[in-house]
Amino acid sequence: MTKTGTMVSVRLGPALAAALERHCAQTGATRSLVVQQSMAQYLVAQSGPTLGQLAEALLPPLPKRAARPSRAAPASRQQRFRDYVRDKRHR
């Protein structure tokens, strides 16, 4: 497995470094993951809401999609073609 991304080095004060180590020990998260999530949250907070967040807040939710028919008895290819031709003739 290859690692991707940019390496960033930061200097933490002793209290912050100790708090980070305690958090990682309690949660099992890696320092890298905690810093990545913290940076993402900071950047979102500083740049404001994203377009997706605004859409969720302003637009009504999409209706639920109907359940797909079971695959137990799919229409044959020939039947689907006949239905297609019939629909085309009626237009």
PDB file of N, CA, C and O in Angstrom:
ATOM      1  N   MET A   1       0.847  -1.165   0.000  1.00  0.00           N
ATOM      2  CA  MET A   1       0.000   0.000   0.000  1.00  0.00           C
ATOM      3  C   MET A   1       0.896   1.232   0.000  1.00  0.00           C
ATOM      4  O   MET A   1       1.802   1.335   0.826  1.00  0.00           O
ATOM      5  N   THR A   2       0.658   2.155  -0.903  1.00  0.00           N
ATOM      6  CA  THR A   2       1.464   3.361  -0.961  1.00  0.00           C
ATOM      7  C   THR A   2       0.754   4.490  -0.261  1.00  0.00           C
ATOM      8  O   THR A   2      -0.474   4.583  -0.273  1.00  0.00           O
ATOM      9  N   LYS A   3       1.542   5.344   0.349  1.00  0.00           N
ATOM     10  CA  LYS A   3       0.971   6.505   1.029  1.00  0.00           C
ATOM     11  C   LYS A   3       0.879   7.652   0.046  1.00  0.00           C
ATOM     12  O   LYS A   3       1.794   7.876  -0.747  1.00  0.00           O
ATOM     13  N   THR A   4      -0.214   8.368   0.097  1.00  0.00           N
ATOM     14  CA  THR A   4      -0.382   9.533  -0.748  1.00  0.00           C
ATOM     15  C   THR A   4      -0.624  10.737   0.123  1.00  0.00           C
ATOM     16  O   THR A   4      -1.013  10.604   1.283  1.00  0.00           O
ATOM     17  N   GLY A   5      -0.403  11.886  -0.417  1.00  0.00           N
ATOM     18  CA  GLY A   5      -0.645  13.101   0.337  1.00  0.00           C
ATOM     19  C   GLY A   5       0.641  13.868   0.546  1.00  0.00           C
ATOM     20  O   GLY A   5       1.716  13.439   0.129  1.00  0.00           O
ATOM     21  N   THR A   6       0.515  14.990   1.188  1.00  0.00           N
ATOM     22  CA  THR A   6       1.636  15.872   1.451  1.00  0.00           C
ATOM     23  C   THR A   6       2.026  15.776   2.910  1.00  0.00           C
ATOM     24  O   THR A   6       1.171  15.773   3.796  1.00  0.00           O
ATOM     25  N   MET A   7       3.316  15.697   3.149  1.00  0.00           N
ATOM     26  CA  MET A   7       3.824  15.649   4.513  1.00  0.00           C
ATOM     27  C   MET A   7       3.904  17.075   5.045  1.00  0.00           C
ATOM     28  O   MET A   7       4.477  17.950   4.396  1.00  0.00           O
ATOM     29  N   VAL A   8       3.333  17.311   6.220  1.00  0.00           N
ATOM     30  CA  VAL A   8       3.371  18.616   6.860  1.00  0.00           C
ATOM     31  C   VAL A   8       3.912  18.421   8.267  1.00  0.00           C
ATOM     32  O   VAL A   8       3.502  17.507   8.983  1.00  0.00           O
ATOM     33  N   SER A   9       4.822  19.277   8.647  1.00  0.00           N
ATOM     34  CA  SER A   9       5.414  19.194   9.979  1.00  0.00           C
ATOM     35  C   SER A   9       4.940  20.392  10.794  1.00  0.00           C
ATOM     36  O   SER A   9       4.993  21.530  10.325  1.00  0.00           O
ATOM     37  N   VAL A  10       4.477  20.132  12.016  1.00  0.00           N
ATOM     38  CA  VAL A  10       4.046  21.221  12.899  1.00  0.00           C
ATOM     39  C   VAL A  10       4.733  21.058  14.258  1.00  0.00           C
ATOM     40  O   VAL A  10       5.059  19.949  14.681  1.00  0.00           O
ATOM     41  N   ARG A  11       4.939  22.173  14.911  1.00  0.00           N
ATOM     42  CA  ARG A  11       5.536  22.158  16.242  1.00  0.00           C
ATOM     43  C   ARG A  11       4.424  22.441  17.250  1.00  0.00           C
ATOM     44  O   ARG A  11       3.746  23.465  17.158  1.00  0.00           O
ATOM     45  N   LEU A  12       4.235  21.534  18.214  1.00  0.00           N
ATOM     46  CA  LEU A  12       3.206  21.690  19.227  1.00  0.00           C
ATOM     47  C   LEU A  12       3.847  22.033  20.558  1.00  0.00           C
ATOM     48  O   LEU A  12       4.950  21.586  20.872  1.00  0.00           O
ATOM     49  N   GLY A  13       3.142  22.826  21.322  1.00  0.00           N
ATOM     50  CA  GLY A  13       3.596  23.110  22.666  1.00  0.00           C
ATOM     51  C   GLY A  13       3.443  21.862  23.534  1.00  0.00           C
ATOM     52  O   GLY A  13       2.711  20.941  23.172  1.00  0.00           O
ATOM     53  N   PRO A  14       4.136  21.826  24.687  1.00  0.00           N
ATOM     54  CA  PRO A  14       4.096  20.628  25.533  1.00  0.00           C
ATOM     55  C   PRO A  14       2.686  20.254  25.995  1.00  0.00           C
ATOM     56  O   PRO A  14       2.352  19.069  26.030  1.00  0.00           O
ATOM     57  N   ALA A  15       1.867  21.218  26.344  1.00  0.00           N
ATOM     58  CA  ALA A  15       0.520  20.921  26.830  1.00  0.00           C
ATOM     59  C   ALA A  15      -0.349  20.350  25.699  1.00  0.00           C
ATOM     60  O   ALA A  15      -1.091  19.391  25.910  1.00  0.00           O
ATOM     61  N   LEU A  16      -0.256  20.927  24.527  1.00  0.00           N
ATOM     62  CA  LEU A  16      -1.045  20.453  23.394  1.00  0.00           C
ATOM     63  C   LEU A  16      -0.580  19.068  22.943  1.00  0.00           C
ATOM     64  O   LEU A  16      -1.396  18.216  22.595  1.00  0.00           O
ATOM     65  N   ALA A  17       0.722  18.853  22.952  1.00  0.00           N
ATOM     66  CA  ALA A  17       1.256  17.547  22.572  1.00  0.00           C
ATOM     67  C   ALA A  17       0.796  16.468  23.556  1.00  0.00           C
ATOM     68  O   ALA A  17       0.455  15.357  23.152  1.00  0.00           O
ATOM     69  N   ALA A  18       0.790  16.805  24.854  1.00  0.00           N
ATOM     70  CA  ALA A  18       0.343  15.842  25.864  1.00  0.00           C
ATOM     71  C   ALA A  18      -1.147  15.552  25.710  1.00  0.00           C
ATOM     72  O   ALA A  18      -1.577  14.407  25.843  1.00  0.00           O
ATOM     73  N   ALA A  19      -1.926  16.584  25.433  1.00  0.00           N
ATOM     74  CA  ALA A  19      -3.370  16.387  25.234  1.00  0.00           C
ATOM     75  C   ALA A  19      -3.619  15.523  24.001  1.00  0.00           C
ATOM     76  O   ALA A  19      -4.512  14.677  24.015  1.00  0.00           O
ATOM     77  N   LEU A  20      -2.853  15.721  22.949  1.00  0.00           N
ATOM     78  CA  LEU A  20      -2.991  14.909  21.736  1.00  0.00           C
ATOM     79  C   LEU A  20      -2.654  13.450  22.026  1.00  0.00           C
ATOM     80  O   LEU A  20      -3.368  12.548  21.588  1.00  0.00           O
ATOM     81  N   GLU A  21      -1.580  13.218  22.754  1.00  0.00           N
ATOM     82  CA  GLU A  21      -1.191  11.845  23.093  1.00  0.00           C
ATOM     83  C   GLU A  21      -2.253  11.162  23.959  1.00  0.00           C
ATOM     84  O   GLU A  21      -2.570   9.992  23.744  1.00  0.00           O
ATOM     85  N   ARG A  22      -2.806  11.895  24.944  1.00  0.00           N
ATOM     86  CA  ARG A  22      -3.857  11.333  25.794  1.00  0.00           C
ATOM     87  C   ARG A  22      -5.082  10.965  24.965  1.00  0.00           C
ATOM     88  O   ARG A  22      -5.649   9.885  25.126  1.00  0.00           O
ATOM     89  N   HIS A  23      -5.482  11.866  24.084  1.00  0.00           N
ATOM     90  CA  HIS A  23      -6.649  11.614  23.243  1.00  0.00           C
ATOM     91  C   HIS A  23      -6.427  10.379  22.371  1.00  0.00           C
ATOM     92  O   HIS A  23      -7.313   9.531  22.261  1.00  0.00           O
ATOM     93  N   CYS A  24      -5.270  10.276  21.762  1.00  0.00           N
ATOM     94  CA  CYS A  24      -4.974   9.129  20.899  1.00  0.00           C
ATOM     95  C   CYS A  24      -4.952   7.830  21.701  1.00  0.00           C
ATOM     96  O   CYS A  24      -5.416   6.798  21.217  1.00  0.00           O
ATOM     97  N   ALA A  25      -4.422   7.871  22.914  1.00  0.00           N
ATOM     98  CA  ALA A  25      -4.390   6.671  23.750  1.00  0.00           C
ATOM     99  C   ALA A  25      -5.797   6.244  24.161  1.00  0.00           C
ATOM    100  O   ALA A  25      -6.090   5.050  24.228  1.00  0.00           O
ATOM    101  N   GLN A  26      -6.669   7.218  24.437  1.00  0.00           N
ATOM    102  CA  GLN A  26      -8.029   6.903  24.863  1.00  0.00           C
ATOM    103  C   GLN A  26      -8.903   6.412  23.715  1.00  0.00           C
ATOM    104  O   GLN A  26      -9.727   5.517  23.903  1.00  0.00           O
ATOM    105  N   THR A  27      -8.731   6.984  22.538  1.00  0.00           N
ATOM    106  CA  THR A  27      -9.620   6.659  21.421  1.00  0.00           C
ATOM    107  C   THR A  27      -9.049   5.615  20.470  1.00  0.00           C
ATOM    108  O   THR A  27      -9.794   4.984  19.720  1.00  0.00           O
ATOM    109  N   GLY A  28      -7.741   5.432  20.496  1.00  0.00           N
ATOM    110  CA  GLY A  28      -7.123   4.499  19.555  1.00  0.00           C
ATOM    111  C   GLY A  28      -6.862   5.124  18.191  1.00  0.00           C
ATOM    112  O   GLY A  28      -6.388   4.442  17.282  1.00  0.00           O
ATOM    113  N   ALA A  29      -7.159   6.394  18.036  1.00  0.00           N
ATOM    114  CA  ALA A  29      -6.912   7.089  16.772  1.00  0.00           C
ATOM    115  C   ALA A  29      -5.433   7.437  16.665  1.00  0.00           C
ATOM    116  O   ALA A  29      -4.751   7.611  17.675  1.00  0.00           O
ATOM    117  N   THR A  30      -4.951   7.536  15.444  1.00  0.00           N
ATOM    118  CA  THR A  30      -3.561   7.934  15.248  1.00  0.00           C
ATOM    119  C   THR A  30      -3.446   9.449  15.325  1.00  0.00           C
ATOM    120  O   THR A  30      -4.422  10.170  15.117  1.00  0.00           O
ATOM    121  N   ARG A  31      -2.239   9.922  15.627  1.00  0.00           N
ATOM    122  CA  ARG A  31      -2.023  11.368  15.661  1.00  0.00           C
ATOM    123  C   ARG A  31      -2.302  11.978  14.298  1.00  0.00           C
ATOM    124  O   ARG A  31      -2.875  13.062  14.196  1.00  0.00           O
ATOM    125  N   SER A  32      -1.896  11.279  13.261  1.00  0.00           N
ATOM    126  CA  SER A  32      -2.103  11.777  11.906  1.00  0.00           C
ATOM    127  C   SER A  32      -3.592  11.975  11.621  1.00  0.00           C
ATOM    128  O   SER A  32      -3.989  13.005  11.077  1.00  0.00           O
ATOM    129  N   LEU A  33      -4.409  10.995  11.985  1.00  0.00           N
ATOM    130  CA  LEU A  33      -5.848  11.091  11.747  1.00  0.00           C
ATOM    131  C   LEU A  33      -6.462  12.256  12.518  1.00  0.00           C
ATOM    132  O   LEU A  33      -7.281  12.999  11.978  1.00  0.00           O
ATOM    133  N   VAL A  34      -6.069  12.413  13.770  1.00  0.00           N
ATOM    134  CA  VAL A  34      -6.616  13.493  14.598  1.00  0.00           C
ATOM    135  C   VAL A  34      -6.237  14.854  14.008  1.00  0.00           C
ATOM    136  O   VAL A  34      -7.064  15.765  13.960  1.00  0.00           O
ATOM    137  N   VAL A  35      -5.001  14.986  13.565  1.00  0.00           N
ATOM    138  CA  VAL A  35      -4.558  16.260  12.994  1.00  0.00           C
ATOM    139  C   VAL A  35      -5.270  16.513  11.668  1.00  0.00           C
ATOM    140  O   VAL A  35      -5.670  17.645  11.395  1.00  0.00           O
ATOM    141  N   GLN A  36      -5.434  15.485  10.840  1.00  0.00           N
ATOM    142  CA  GLN A  36      -6.138  15.649   9.563  1.00  0.00           C
ATOM    143  C   GLN A  36      -7.579  16.097   9.802  1.00  0.00           C
ATOM    144  O   GLN A  36      -8.053  17.033   9.157  1.00  0.00           O
ATOM    145  N   GLN A  37      -8.274  15.438  10.720  1.00  0.00           N
ATOM    146  CA  GLN A  37      -9.661  15.815  11.005  1.00  0.00           C
ATOM    147  C   GLN A  37      -9.745  17.218  11.592  1.00  0.00           C
ATOM    148  O   GLN A  37     -10.658  17.978  11.267  1.00  0.00           O
ATOM    149  N   SER A  38      -8.808  17.557  12.445  1.00  0.00           N
ATOM    150  CA  SER A  38      -8.803  18.890  13.054  1.00  0.00           C
ATOM    151  C   SER A  38      -8.574  19.967  12.001  1.00  0.00           C
ATOM    152  O   SER A  38      -9.216  21.016  12.030  1.00  0.00           O
ATOM    153  N   MET A  39      -7.661  19.706  11.073  1.00  0.00           N
ATOM    154  CA  MET A  39      -7.397  20.674  10.006  1.00  0.00           C
ATOM    155  C   MET A  39      -8.626  20.829   9.102  1.00  0.00           C
ATOM    156  O   MET A  39      -8.968  21.943   8.702  1.00  0.00           O
ATOM    157  N   ALA A  40      -9.279  19.727   8.787  1.00  0.00           N
ATOM    158  CA  ALA A  40     -10.469  19.793   7.941  1.00  0.00           C
ATOM    159  C   ALA A  40     -11.569  20.609   8.627  1.00  0.00           C
ATOM    160  O   ALA A  40     -12.199  21.455   7.992  1.00  0.00           O
ATOM    161  N   GLN A  41     -11.799  20.361   9.908  1.00  0.00           N
ATOM    162  CA  GLN A  41     -12.819  21.109  10.646  1.00  0.00           C
ATOM    163  C   GLN A  41     -12.460  22.591  10.722  1.00  0.00           C
ATOM    164  O   GLN A  41     -13.332  23.449  10.582  1.00  0.00           O
ATOM    165  N   TYR A  42     -11.199  22.890  10.941  1.00  0.00           N
ATOM    166  CA  TYR A  42     -10.748  24.281  11.024  1.00  0.00           C
ATOM    167  C   TYR A  42     -10.971  24.997   9.697  1.00  0.00           C
ATOM    168  O   TYR A  42     -11.478  26.118   9.665  1.00  0.00           O
ATOM    169  N   LEU A  43     -10.590  24.342   8.603  1.00  0.00           N
ATOM    170  CA  LEU A  43     -10.722  24.977   7.294  1.00  0.00           C
ATOM    171  C   LEU A  43     -12.179  25.197   6.916  1.00  0.00           C
ATOM    172  O   LEU A  43     -12.511  26.223   6.322  1.00  0.00           O
ATOM    173  N   VAL A  44     -13.048  24.262   7.245  1.00  0.00           N
ATOM    174  CA  VAL A  44     -14.477  24.447   6.977  1.00  0.00           C
ATOM    175  C   VAL A  44     -15.018  25.598   7.821  1.00  0.00           C
ATOM    176  O   VAL A  44     -15.791  26.423   7.333  1.00  0.00           O
ATOM    177  N   ALA A  45     -14.609  25.650   9.082  1.00  0.00           N
ATOM    178  CA  ALA A  45     -15.086  26.717   9.968  1.00  0.00           C
ATOM    179  C   ALA A  45     -14.599  28.084   9.485  1.00  0.00           C
ATOM    180  O   ALA A  45     -15.329  29.070   9.592  1.00  0.00           O
ATOM    181  N   GLN A  46     -13.385  28.156   8.962  1.00  0.00           N
ATOM    182  CA  GLN A  46     -12.832  29.428   8.518  1.00  0.00           C
ATOM    183  C   GLN A  46     -13.385  29.870   7.167  1.00  0.00           C
ATOM    184  O   GLN A  46     -13.520  31.067   6.913  1.00  0.00           O
ATOM    185  N   SER A  47     -13.703  28.914   6.302  1.00  0.00           N
ATOM    186  CA  SER A  47     -14.161  29.282   4.963  1.00  0.00           C
ATOM    187  C   SER A  47     -15.677  29.354   4.869  1.00  0.00           C
ATOM    188  O   SER A  47     -16.207  29.756   3.833  1.00  0.00           O
ATOM    189  N   GLY A  48     -16.380  28.977   5.916  1.00  0.00           N
ATOM    190  CA  GLY A  48     -17.826  29.031   5.895  1.00  0.00           C
ATOM    191  C   GLY A  48     -18.403  27.716   5.396  1.00  0.00           C
ATOM    192  O   GLY A  48     -17.665  26.776   5.102  1.00  0.00           O
ATOM    193  N   PRO A  49     -19.708  27.657   5.303  1.00  0.00           N
ATOM    194  CA  PRO A  49     -20.352  26.408   4.900  1.00  0.00           C
ATOM    195  C   PRO A  49     -20.077  26.097   3.431  1.00  0.00           C
ATOM    196  O   PRO A  49     -19.839  26.992   2.620  1.00  0.00           O
ATOM    197  N   THR A  50     -20.115  24.827   3.120  1.00  0.00           N
ATOM    198  CA  THR A  50     -19.924  24.398   1.746  1.00  0.00           C
ATOM    199  C   THR A  50     -21.245  24.490   1.000  1.00  0.00           C
ATOM    200  O   THR A  50     -22.302  24.668   1.605  1.00  0.00           O
ATOM    201  N   LEU A  51     -21.173  24.370  -0.294  1.00  0.00           N
ATOM    202  CA  LEU A  51     -22.382  24.404  -1.109  1.00  0.00           C
ATOM    203  C   LEU A  51     -23.332  23.280  -0.723  1.00  0.00           C
ATOM    204  O   LEU A  51     -24.546  23.480  -0.689  1.00  0.00           O
ATOM    205  N   GLY A  52     -22.792  22.099  -0.433  1.00  0.00           N
ATOM    206  CA  GLY A  52     -23.622  20.977  -0.021  1.00  0.00           C
ATOM    207  C   GLY A  52     -24.343  21.243   1.290  1.00  0.00           C
ATOM    208  O   GLY A  52     -25.512  20.890   1.447  1.00  0.00           O
ATOM    209  N   GLN A  53     -23.648  21.864   2.227  1.00  0.00           N
ATOM    210  CA  GLN A  53     -24.275  22.179   3.511  1.00  0.00           C
ATOM    211  C   GLN A  53     -25.384  23.217   3.338  1.00  0.00           C
ATOM    212  O   GLN A  53     -26.434  23.123   3.975  1.00  0.00           O
ATOM    213  N   LEU A  54     -25.147  24.204   2.476  1.00  0.00           N
ATOM    214  CA  LEU A  54     -26.186  25.204   2.227  1.00  0.00           C
ATOM    215  C   LEU A  54     -27.397  24.566   1.555  1.00  0.00           C
ATOM    216  O   LEU A  54     -28.536  24.887   1.894  1.00  0.00           O
ATOM    217  N   ALA A  55     -27.159  23.671   0.610  1.00  0.00           N
ATOM    218  CA  ALA A  55     -28.270  23.010  -0.078  1.00  0.00           C
ATOM    219  C   ALA A  55     -29.085  22.185   0.897  1.00  0.00           C
ATOM    220  O   ALA A  55     -30.314  22.203   0.840  1.00  0.00           O
ATOM    221  N   GLU A  56     -28.429  21.461   1.791  1.00  0.00           N
ATOM    222  CA  GLU A  56     -29.157  20.663   2.780  1.00  0.00           C
ATOM    223  C   GLU A  56     -30.003  21.545   3.684  1.00  0.00           C
ATOM    224  O   GLU A  56     -31.105  21.160   4.074  1.00  0.00           O
ATOM    225  N   ALA A  57     -29.498  22.718   4.019  1.00  0.00           N
ATOM    226  CA  ALA A  57     -30.224  23.609   4.918  1.00  0.00           C
ATOM    227  C   ALA A  57     -31.395  24.300   4.225  1.00  0.00           C
ATOM    228  O   ALA A  57     -32.412  24.571   4.863  1.00  0.00           O
ATOM    229  N   LEU A  58     -31.267  24.591   2.926  1.00  0.00           N
ATOM    230  CA  LEU A  58     -32.269  25.389   2.239  1.00  0.00           C
ATOM    231  C   LEU A  58     -33.279  24.592   1.436  1.00  0.00           C
ATOM    232  O   LEU A  58     -34.443  24.982   1.347  1.00  0.00           O
ATOM    233  N   LEU A  59     -32.855  23.485   0.851  1.00  0.00           N
ATOM    234  CA  LEU A  59     -33.738  22.740  -0.043  1.00  0.00           C
ATOM    235  C   LEU A  59     -34.450  21.622   0.699  1.00  0.00           C
ATOM    236  O   LEU A  59     -33.912  21.064   1.655  1.00  0.00           O
ATOM    237  N   PRO A  60     -35.663  21.294   0.260  1.00  0.00           N
ATOM    238  CA  PRO A  60     -36.364  20.165   0.886  1.00  0.00           C
ATOM    239  C   PRO A  60     -35.652  18.861   0.534  1.00  0.00           C
ATOM    240  O   PRO A  60     -35.016  18.773  -0.516  1.00  0.00           O
ATOM    241  N   PRO A  61     -35.750  17.862   1.385  1.00  0.00           N
ATOM    242  CA  PRO A  61     -35.081  16.599   1.092  1.00  0.00           C
ATOM    243  C   PRO A  61     -35.694  15.930  -0.131  1.00  0.00           C
ATOM    244  O   PRO A  61     -36.876  16.106  -0.426  1.00  0.00           O
ATOM    245  N   LEU A  62     -34.881  15.171  -0.829  1.00  0.00           N
ATOM    246  CA  LEU A  62     -35.362  14.439  -1.993  1.00  0.00           C
ATOM    247  C   LEU A  62     -36.309  13.336  -1.552  1.00  0.00           C
ATOM    248  O   LEU A  62     -36.130  12.756  -0.481  1.00  0.00           O
ATOM    249  N   PRO A  63     -37.324  13.038  -2.374  1.00  0.00           N
ATOM    250  CA  PRO A  63     -38.226  11.934  -2.013  1.00  0.00           C
ATOM    251  C   PRO A  63     -37.473  10.608  -2.048  1.00  0.00           C
ATOM    252  O   PRO A  63     -36.510  10.439  -2.796  1.00  0.00           O
ATOM    253  N   LYS A  64     -37.925   9.694  -1.240  1.00  0.00           N
ATOM    254  CA  LYS A  64     -37.309   8.369  -1.203  1.00  0.00           C
ATOM    255  C   LYS A  64     -37.569   7.663  -2.517  1.00  0.00           C
ATOM    256  O   LYS A  64     -38.655   7.767  -3.088  1.00  0.00           O
ATOM    257  N   ARG A  65     -36.579   6.954  -2.987  1.00  0.00           N
ATOM    258  CA  ARG A  65     -36.728   6.201  -4.230  1.00  0.00           C
ATOM    259  C   ARG A  65     -37.498   4.924  -3.948  1.00  0.00           C
ATOM    260  O   ARG A  65     -37.376   4.322  -2.882  1.00  0.00           O
ATOM    261  N   ALA A  66     -38.282   4.534  -4.919  1.00  0.00           N
ATOM    262  CA  ALA A  66     -39.046   3.293  -4.788  1.00  0.00           C
ATOM    263  C   ALA A  66     -38.074   2.121  -4.773  1.00  0.00           C
ATOM    264  O   ALA A  66     -37.020   2.154  -5.407  1.00  0.00           O
ATOM    265  N   ALA A  67     -38.445   1.114  -4.053  1.00  0.00           N
ATOM    266  CA  ALA A  67     -37.600  -0.072  -3.978  1.00  0.00           C
ATOM    267  C   ALA A  67     -37.503  -0.713  -5.356  1.00  0.00           C
ATOM    268  O   ALA A  67     -38.474  -0.760  -6.111  1.00  0.00           O
ATOM    269  N   ARG A  68     -36.322  -1.198  -5.659  1.00  0.00           N
ATOM    270  CA  ARG A  68     -36.131  -1.853  -6.941  1.00  0.00           C
ATOM    271  C   ARG A  68     -36.858  -3.193  -6.932  1.00  0.00           C
ATOM    272  O   ARG A  68     -36.910  -3.868  -5.904  1.00  0.00           O
ATOM    273  N   PRO A  69     -37.418  -3.576  -8.073  1.00  0.00           N
ATOM    274  CA  PRO A  69     -38.069  -4.887  -8.120  1.00  0.00           C
ATOM    275  C   PRO A  69     -37.043  -5.981  -7.872  1.00  0.00           C
ATOM    276  O   PRO A  69     -35.861  -5.834  -8.182  1.00  0.00           O
ATOM    277  N   SER A  70     -37.518  -7.062  -7.314  1.00  0.00           N
ATOM    278  CA  SER A  70     -36.593  -8.145  -7.002  1.00  0.00           C
ATOM    279  C   SER A  70     -36.030  -8.725  -8.286  1.00  0.00           C
ATOM    280  O   SER A  70     -36.660  -8.656  -9.342  1.00  0.00           O
ATOM    281  N   ARG A  71     -34.873  -9.281  -8.189  1.00  0.00           N
ATOM    282  CA  ARG A  71     -34.224  -9.858  -9.362  1.00  0.00           C
ATOM    283  C   ARG A  71     -34.651 -11.299  -9.591  1.00  0.00           C
ATOM    284  O   ARG A  71     -34.050 -12.002 -10.403  1.00  0.00           O
ATOM    285  N   ALA A  72     -35.667 -11.738  -8.897  1.00  0.00           N
ATOM    286  CA  ALA A  72     -36.102 -13.130  -9.017  1.00  0.00           C
ATOM    287  C   ALA A  72     -36.646 -13.416 -10.415  1.00  0.00           C
ATOM    288  O   ALA A  72     -36.383 -14.482 -10.971  1.00  0.00           O
ATOM    289  N   ALA A  73     -37.402 -12.476 -10.990  1.00  0.00           N
ATOM    290  CA  ALA A  73     -37.996 -12.725 -12.303  1.00  0.00           C
ATOM    291  C   ALA A  73     -37.775 -11.516 -13.209  1.00  0.00           C
ATOM    292  O   ALA A  73     -38.722 -10.778 -13.482  1.00  0.00           O
ATOM    293  N   PRO A  74     -36.545 -11.296 -13.681  1.00  0.00           N
ATOM    294  CA  PRO A  74     -36.326 -10.144 -14.544  1.00  0.00           C
ATOM    295  C   PRO A  74     -36.951 -10.373 -15.917  1.00  0.00           C
ATOM    296  O   PRO A  74     -37.062 -11.507 -16.384  1.00  0.00           O
ATOM    297  N   ALA A  75     -37.352  -9.284 -16.548  1.00  0.00           N
ATOM    298  CA  ALA A  75     -37.908  -9.401 -17.897  1.00  0.00           C
ATOM    299  C   ALA A  75     -36.786  -9.835 -18.838  1.00  0.00           C
ATOM    300  O   ALA A  75     -35.635  -9.424 -18.695  1.00  0.00           O
ATOM    301  N   SER A  76     -37.148 -10.661 -19.785  1.00  0.00           N
ATOM    302  CA  SER A  76     -36.135 -11.130 -20.719  1.00  0.00           C
ATOM    303  C   SER A  76     -35.715  -9.988 -21.626  1.00  0.00           C
ATOM    304  O   SER A  76     -36.424  -8.989 -21.747  1.00  0.00           O
ATOM    305  N   ARG A  77     -34.599 -10.132 -22.241  1.00  0.00           N
ATOM    306  CA  ARG A  77     -34.093  -9.116 -23.148  1.00  0.00           C
ATOM    307  C   ARG A  77     -35.087  -8.913 -24.302  1.00  0.00           C
ATOM    308  O   ARG A  77     -35.348  -7.787 -24.725  1.00  0.00           O
ATOM    309  N   GLN A  78     -35.618 -10.001 -24.785  1.00  0.00           N
ATOM    310  CA  GLN A  78     -36.576  -9.928 -25.883  1.00  0.00           C
ATOM    311  C   GLN A  78     -37.835  -9.171 -25.454  1.00  0.00           C
ATOM    312  O   GLN A  78     -38.362  -8.368 -26.224  1.00  0.00           O
ATOM    313  N   GLN A  79     -38.316  -9.416 -24.244  1.00  0.00           N
ATOM    314  CA  GLN A  79     -39.515  -8.730 -23.758  1.00  0.00           C
ATOM    315  C   GLN A  79     -39.243  -7.238 -23.572  1.00  0.00           C
ATOM    316  O   GLN A  79     -40.094  -6.409 -23.892  1.00  0.00           O
ATOM    317  N   ARG A  80     -38.086  -6.900 -23.066  1.00  0.00           N
ATOM    318  CA  ARG A  80     -37.751  -5.482 -22.903  1.00  0.00           C
ATOM    319  C   ARG A  80     -37.703  -4.792 -24.267  1.00  0.00           C
ATOM    320  O   ARG A  80     -38.154  -3.655 -24.408  1.00  0.00           O
ATOM    321  N   PHE A  81     -37.152  -5.489 -25.280  1.00  0.00           N
ATOM    322  CA  PHE A  81     -37.103  -4.920 -26.619  1.00  0.00           C
ATOM    323  C   PHE A  81     -38.505  -4.713 -27.169  1.00  0.00           C
ATOM    324  O   PHE A  81     -38.786  -3.675 -27.767  1.00  0.00           O
ATOM    325  N   ARG A  82     -39.387  -5.684 -26.977  1.00  0.00           N
ATOM    326  CA  ARG A  82     -40.775  -5.547 -27.446  1.00  0.00           C
ATOM    327  C   ARG A  82     -41.458  -4.357 -26.772  1.00  0.00           C
ATOM    328  O   ARG A  82     -42.167  -3.591 -27.424  1.00  0.00           O
ATOM    329  N   ASP A  83     -41.240  -4.207 -25.468  1.00  0.00           N
ATOM    330  CA  ASP A  83     -41.831  -3.070 -24.746  1.00  0.00           C
ATOM    331  C   ASP A  83     -41.293  -1.748 -25.290  1.00  0.00           C
ATOM    332  O   ASP A  83     -42.039  -0.782 -25.447  1.00  0.00           O
ATOM    333  N   TYR A  84     -40.012  -1.717 -25.571  1.00  0.00           N
ATOM    334  CA  TYR A  84     -39.391  -0.515 -26.117  1.00  0.00           C
ATOM    335  C   TYR A  84     -40.015  -0.160 -27.473  1.00  0.00           C
ATOM    336  O   TYR A  84     -40.376   0.994 -27.705  1.00  0.00           O
ATOM    337  N   VAL A  85     -40.142  -1.144 -28.363  1.00  0.00           N
ATOM    338  CA  VAL A  85     -40.707  -0.902 -29.690  1.00  0.00           C
ATOM    339  C   VAL A  85     -42.166  -0.459 -29.563  1.00  0.00           C
ATOM    340  O   VAL A  85     -42.585   0.465 -30.260  1.00  0.00           O
ATOM    341  N   ARG A  86     -42.931  -1.088 -28.703  1.00  0.00           N
ATOM    342  CA  ARG A  86     -44.329  -0.719 -28.496  1.00  0.00           C
ATOM    343  C   ARG A  86     -44.433   0.723 -28.016  1.00  0.00           C
ATOM    344  O   ARG A  86     -45.284   1.471 -28.497  1.00  0.00           O
ATOM    345  N   ASP A  87     -43.580   1.124 -27.073  1.00  0.00           N
ATOM    346  CA  ASP A  87     -43.604   2.499 -26.586  1.00  0.00           C
ATOM    347  C   ASP A  87     -43.243   3.478 -27.692  1.00  0.00           C
ATOM    348  O   ASP A  87     -43.843   4.549 -27.784  1.00  0.00           O
ATOM    349  N   LYS A  88     -42.286   3.136 -28.522  1.00  0.00           N
ATOM    350  CA  LYS A  88     -41.883   4.020 -29.616  1.00  0.00           C
ATOM    351  C   LYS A  88     -43.017   4.203 -30.626  1.00  0.00           C
ATOM    352  O   LYS A  88     -43.200   5.299 -31.156  1.00  0.00           O
ATOM    353  N   ARG A  89     -43.764   3.158 -30.891  1.00  0.00           N
ATOM    354  CA  ARG A  89     -44.851   3.251 -31.866  1.00  0.00           C
ATOM    355  C   ARG A  89     -45.982   4.132 -31.354  1.00  0.00           C
ATOM    356  O   ARG A  89     -46.665   4.784 -32.144  1.00  0.00           O
ATOM    357  N   HIS A  90     -46.182   4.156 -30.059  1.00  0.00           N
ATOM    358  CA  HIS A  90     -47.300   4.920 -29.486  1.00  0.00           C
ATOM    359  C   HIS A  90     -46.960   6.390 -29.271  1.00  0.00           C
ATOM    360  O   HIS A  90     -47.819   7.158 -28.838  1.00  0.00           O
ATOM    361  N   ARG A  91     -45.780   6.780 -29.552  1.00  0.00           N
ATOM    362  CA  ARG A  91     -45.410   8.199 -29.359  1.00  0.00           C
ATOM    363  C   ARG A  91     -45.694   9.015 -30.562  1.00  0.00           C
ATOM    364  O   ARG A  91     -45.442  10.220 -30.564  1.00  0.00           O
TER     365      ARG A  91
END
